[in-house]
Amino acid sequence: MTDDDKPSQDLTVQQQAAIGKSARNGVSGRLKTALDDMTWNGTPWDEAAVKSGLTTRSMRLALKRPHVLKYLRAERGVLLATASGQNLHALAKLRDQDENRAAAVQAARTLEGLASEQFGPVSRGISGGARAGFLIDLSDEPAPGVIVQIINNPAPQSSGVTIDVTPTPVIPAPED
């Protein structure tokens, strides 16, 4: 068998066009490169598309797809997780500085808010107990526990006697 008898190894037009494209409902190739550039380098979406070899139209259409948005959210979560340690230290430095006291107060509030998210609410007030208020649960699934139903009493029935208390119009006396 000679080299002339072997089938050609050249790619078809469709195979060449498929190079660098993402699989259906997947993020890979040029699209992944553009999305990663957007997330990790802060490149605007249209510039990231052109840098990775996509048209701005195809990038815009891709950004409408749920699986692409899901990938972006996941990558943003990773980016936020990697930056959160540095953010805490930056907030602590800002809190401890004396040049801008308003920024220091806001940084302290932010740190307290983050701490209450992580470890539960910090007690407020003198007693340190729970604060008064209402809890409205809008979830679909009922939670186990006591169910309280408030039913208004019906209006009392009248005895049938009506007293008219409409004022009588005053007629002015004729002037002489």
N, C-alpha and C positions, 0 to 999 in steps of 0.2 A: 504494500500500500504506500503510495507516494503522498507528498504533501498536497498535491493537486486533488487527490481523491477525498481528502478530509473535508468535513463541512466547515463553512466559514465561521470564524469566531467574532466577526463584526457584530456589533449591537444593532438591533433594529431601531427605527426612528422612535417607536413607543418606548423601548427600553432606555434609549438615550434621554428621552424627555422625563422618564421616571426617576432618573438619578437625582438624589437630593430632595425628593419629595417625601412628605410624611405618609405613613400608612393611614388607611381610613380610620377616622376617629382616634388617631394617634398624633403625637407631637414628636417629630424627629426631623432630621435633615436641615434644610434651609430655614424652615419655620422655627425649629428649636433654637437654631443659632440666633435668629432675630429676637425671639422672646427672651433668651438668656442675655443678649446684649442690652435689651430694654431693662431687664430686672437688675442685673449686676453692674452695668456701667451707666445706667441712667440715660441711655440714648433715646431720643424721641422715636416713636413707633415708625414714622415714615422713613427716617434716616436708617433705622435698624433694618427695615425691609430692603432698602436699596443696597446697604452694605452686604447683606446676606444673599443678594441675587433675586429677591422677590420684587414684584411690582407693588406699588402702594395700594392698588385696588385689591390684589390678592391678599395682602396683609390686612387691610380693612375688613374684608369678608371673613378672613380667618378669625379676627378678633370678635366676630359676632357668634362664633360657634361655642357651645357649652364646654366641650372638652378642652378647647384652647384656653378659655377663661379659667377653668379648673386648674390647668397646668400653671397659669400665671399666678393664681391665688396660692398654690402650693409653693412655688418658687419665692413669692413674696413672704410667705410664712417662714421659709428657711432664712431669707435675708434678715427679717426682723429678729429671728432667734439668734442669729450670729451677731447682730448689732446690740441686742438688749443689754449685755454686760457692759459694753462701752457707754451706753446711754445712762445707765445707773451711775457710773462713775462721773460722767459729765454733769448730771444733775446734782450729785453731791458736791462737786467743785463749784458749781454755780450757786448752790445754797450757801456755801461757806465763804464766798467772796463778799467784799464790803463796798464795791464800787456801785453796784446797781441793786439796791435793797428790794425793789419791787420784783425784780427777776429772782432774787434769793427767796422771797416769800412764795412766789409761784412755784419755784423748784421744790421747796419744802412741801407745799400742798400736793404737787404731783407725786413726790416720793411717798407721802402718806396714803394717797389714793392707790398707788401701786401696791403698797404693803397691805392695805385692806382688801384689795383684790386677791392677793396671794394668801393671806393668813386670816381673813375674816374681818368684819368691821371693827374698828377701834371704838370702844365705848365712849359715849359723849355724855356730858352732864355730870352733876355731882354724885348722883346715886350709882352711876355706872350700869344701870339696868337697861332693859329694853326700852326703846322709844315707842311712844304711842303712835298709832296710825292704822291704816287699813291695808290689807293685802288683797289684791285682786288677781286671781289666777285665771288666765285666759287660755290655758292649755287645753288641748282636745281630750286628753286622757284624764279621767277622774282619779284623783289621788285618794288612797285609803285614809279613813279617819272619820271624824264626826261631821255630819252634814247638818247645817242649821238652815231652816227655811223660815223666812220672815213673812207672815201673812197679815195684811192689814185687816182690822175688824171692819165689817160693813157699817155704813152710816146708820144711826138709830132711826127707827120708823117713827114718823110723826103721828100724832093722835087724830089728825084730821081737822083740828081747829086752827084757823089761820088768823093772825092778828095783823092788820094793816097799820103800818107805822109811817106812811107817806105823809109828809107835812102838808098842811092846808095852805094854799097860796094866800098871802096877805093882800087885801084890797085896800089901797090907800083911801083915806077919808077925803071927801070932796072939800075943796078949799072955798072959803066964803069970799 
